[in-house]
Amino acid sequence: MAAVRVAPRLRSIPLLLPGPGAAAAIQRSNSFRSSSAASARAMSSSSSTSSSPSPYTTLVGRVRCEREIKRSKFIAIAASVPNERAAMSFLNEVKDPRATHNCWAYKVGEQFRYNDDGEPSSTAGKPIYSAIISSGIDMVMVVVIRYFGGIKLGTGGLVRAYGGVASECLKDAPTCLVKPKAHVGMEVPFDLLGTVYHQLQHFQAEDIKQDYDTGKDGTVVVMFKVEYEKIESLGSAVNSACSRKIDLLL
């Protein structure tokens, strides 16, 4: 099961940042006190790039496809899901208890599951999962709802029906490329905050927060999220702009 990184819980303390136009809310984090800041691992450029997760393609919004095969109605509904919990929530939302079967599959990174919901083994969930793999889409769940029409399809017919409607649902669905972001921090002297914030904005860092309770006079820990592929360039830009070495911390 894929590990989930959880961002620290923070309390807001309003404060004006130095520099032109640099007004923002200052965040105080119990998890970024001096002990954690001191024990945080400074990232080298080689480790930050070699271990970074790859970008992936996922759905934009929800898509739906409906087909009738030998009087049975098949409805495929797909959506992007960030984790297993979201996948199960999506299933509970879209499944129809009046239907004969609500079969499904999802893929979240290396994690996946599928279910035949009463159909013969491997004739529904697995073909849906195969359609997901063939589409190249990740972080996605597909639910195929079947209303039985009175004519049995046989195992081969079921595989073609479930796999086919799932493939059709994903084939022309709108997608986007997602670039994973890392939770990063850095210890910054007060007089360099404006310079650092300028670089963070340039590299489109998000969720920027601060912790002044570092145990070091004149130093603040700045926390933010940034795309993995930008970490090395951001570190170089900060060091160059500040004319000193400032380590990025995981």
C-alpha positions in Angstrom: 0.0 0.0 0.0 1.3 3.4 -1.0 2.5 5.6 1.9 0.7 8.9 2.3 2.6 12.0 3.4 0.6 14.1 5.9 1.2 17.8 6.1 1.7 19.3 9.6 -1.3 20.9 11.3 -0.8 24.6 11.7 -2.1 27.6 13.7 -2.2 31.0 12.0 -0.6 34.1 13.5 -1.0 37.3 11.4 2.3 39.0 10.6 3.6 41.3 7.8 6.4 39.8 5.9 9.4 42.1 4.9 9.9 43.2 1.3 7.6 45.0 -1.2 4.1 43.7 -1.3 5.0 40.7 0.9 2.1 40.6 3.2 1.0 37.1 4.3 -0.3 35.1 7.2 2.4 33.6 9.3 1.8 30.0 10.4 3.0 28.4 13.5 3.6 24.7 13.6 4.1 22.5 16.6 5.8 19.9 14.4 8.5 22.2 13.1 10.1 23.1 16.4 13.8 23.3 16.8 14.2 19.5 17.4 12.5 18.5 14.2 14.2 21.3 12.2 17.6 20.1 13.5 16.9 16.5 12.7 15.4 17.2 9.2 17.4 15.8 6.4 19.1 18.3 4.1 18.4 17.2 0.5 21.2 16.9 -2.0 20.4 17.6 -5.6 21.1 13.9 -6.5 18.7 12.5 -3.9 15.9 14.9 -4.6 15.8 14.0 -8.3 16.5 10.3 -8.1 13.7 9.5 -5.6 11.1 11.9 -6.9 7.8 10.3 -8.1 7.0 10.6 -11.8 4.2 12.8 -13.3 1.1 10.9 -14.1 -2.1 11.4 -16.3 -5.5 11.3 -14.6 -9.1 12.3 -15.4 -10.5 15.8 -15.3 -13.9 15.5 -13.8 -16.3 12.5 -14.0 -17.1 10.6 -17.2 -19.9 8.3 -18.1 -20.5 5.8 -20.9 -23.6 3.6 -21.6 -24.0 0.6 -23.8 -26.7 -2.1 -24.4 -25.4 -5.6 -25.1 -28.0 -8.4 -25.7 -30.6 -6.5 -23.7 -28.3 -5.9 -20.7 -27.6 -2.3 -20.0 -24.0 -1.5 -19.0 -23.2 2.0 -17.5 -19.5 2.8 -16.9 -18.7 5.8 -14.6 -15.2 6.9 -14.0 -13.5 9.6 -11.9 -10.1 10.5 -10.5 -9.4 9.3 -6.9 -6.4 10.2 -4.7 -6.5 7.1 -2.5 -8.5 4.0 -1.6 -10.8 5.8 0.8 -11.8 8.2 -2.0 -12.3 5.2 -4.3 -14.7 3.5 -1.9 -16.6 6.7 -1.3 -17.0 7.1 -5.1 -18.3 3.6 -5.3 -20.9 4.1 -2.6 -22.0 7.3 -4.3 -22.5 5.9 -7.8 -23.5 2.3 -7.4 -27.2 1.4 -7.9 -28.6 -1.1 -5.4 -31.4 -1.9 -7.9 -28.8 -3.0 -10.5 -27.9 -6.7 -11.0 -24.2 -6.0 -10.5 -22.0 -3.0 -9.6 -18.5 -4.1 -10.7 -15.4 -2.0 -10.3 -11.7 -1.5 -10.4 -9.3 1.3 -9.4 -5.6 2.1 -9.7 -3.8 4.5 -7.3 -0.1 4.4 -8.2 1.1 0.9 -7.4 -2.1 0.1 -5.5 -5.1 -1.5 -7.2 -8.2 -3.5 -6.5 -11.1 -4.9 -8.5 -14.3 -6.7 -7.8 -16.7 -8.8 -9.8 -19.7 -8.2 -7.5 -21.3 -11.6 -8.2 -20.3 -12.1 -11.8 -18.2 -15.2 -12.6 -14.7 -14.8 -11.3 -12.4 -12.5 -13.4 -15.2 -11.7 -15.9 -15.9 -8.1 -14.7 -13.5 -6.5 -12.3 -10.3 -7.7 -13.9 -11.4 -6.6 -17.5 -12.2 -3.2 -16.1 -8.8 -3.0 -14.4 -7.1 -4.1 -17.7 -9.0 -1.2 -19.5 -7.5 1.2 -16.9 -4.0 -0.2 -17.5 -4.4 0.1 -21.3 -5.6 3.7 -21.1 -2.5 4.9 -19.3 -4.6 6.8 -16.8 -3.7 6.6 -13.1 -5.3 7.6 -9.8 -8.7 6.5 -11.3 -11.7 4.3 -10.5 -14.2 2.9 -12.9 -17.5 1.4 -11.8 -19.6 -0.6 -14.4 -23.2 -1.0 -13.5 -25.1 -3.8 -15.2 -28.9 -4.2 -15.5 -29.6 -7.8 -16.6 -31.7 -8.1 -19.8 -32.6 -11.8 -19.7 -29.9 -13.1 -22.0 -26.8 -14.7 -20.6 -23.5 -13.5 -22.2 -21.2 -16.3 -21.1 -17.8 -15.7 -19.6 -16.2 -14.5 -22.8 -19.2 -12.2 -23.5 -19.0 -10.7 -20.0 -15.2 -10.1 -20.3 -15.8 -8.2 -23.6 -18.8 -6.3 -22.3 -17.2 -5.1 -19.1 -13.8 -4.4 -20.6 -15.3 -2.8 -23.6 -17.5 -0.4 -21.9 -14.8 0.6 -19.5 -12.3 1.2 -22.4 -14.9 3.2 -24.2 -15.5 5.3 -21.1 -11.8 6.2 -20.7 -10.9 6.4 -24.4 -11.9 10.0 -25.1 -12.2 11.2 -21.5 -10.6 14.6 -20.7 -7.3 14.2 -18.9 -4.5 16.2 -17.4 -0.9 15.7 -16.5 -0.2 15.9 -12.7 3.3 16.7 -11.4 3.6 15.5 -7.8 4.7 18.1 -5.2 7.1 17.7 -2.3 6.7 19.1 1.2 9.9 21.1 1.7 11.3 23.4 4.4 14.3 25.7 4.8 15.8 27.7 7.7 16.0 31.3 6.6 17.5 34.3 8.4 15.0 37.1 9.0 16.8 39.5 6.7 16.6 37.1 3.7 12.9 36.4 3.9 12.0 38.8 1.2 14.6 37.3 -1.1 13.5 33.8 -0.4 9.8 34.6 -0.9 10.6 36.1 -4.3 12.2 32.8 -5.4 9.3 30.8 -4.0 6.8 32.8 -6.0 9.0 32.5 -9.1 9.0 28.7 -8.8 5.2 28.6 -8.0 5.6 27.2 -4.5 2.3 26.6 -2.7 0.9 26.5 0.8 3.8 28.7 2.1 3.9 28.7 5.9 6.4 29.8 8.6 7.5 28.7 12.1 9.4 31.2 14.2 9.8 28.8 17.2 13.0 27.3 15.9 15.2 27.8 19.0 17.6 29.9 16.9 17.7 33.7 17.2 17.0 35.5 13.9 15.9 32.4 12.0 12.5 31.2 10.7 11.6 27.8 9.1 9.7 28.4 5.9 7.6 25.4 4.8 6.0 25.0 1.3 5.0 22.6 -1.5 6.8 22.6 -4.8 7.0 20.3 -7.8 9.7 17.6 -7.4 11.3 18.5 -10.7 11.8 22.1 -9.5 13.5 21.4 -6.2 17.1 21.4 -7.5 16.6 24.6 -9.5 14.9 26.3 -6.6 17.7 25.4 -4.2 20.3 26.8 -6.6 18.3 30.0 -7.2 17.8 30.6 -3.5 21.5 30.1 -2.7 22.5 32.4 -5.6 20.1 35.1 -4.6 21.0 34.9 -0.9 24.8 34.6 -1.6 24.9 31.8 0.9 24.0 28.1 1.3 20.5 27.5 2.6 19.6 23.8 2.8 16.3 22.4 1.7 14.8 20.1 4.3 12.4 17.2 4.0 
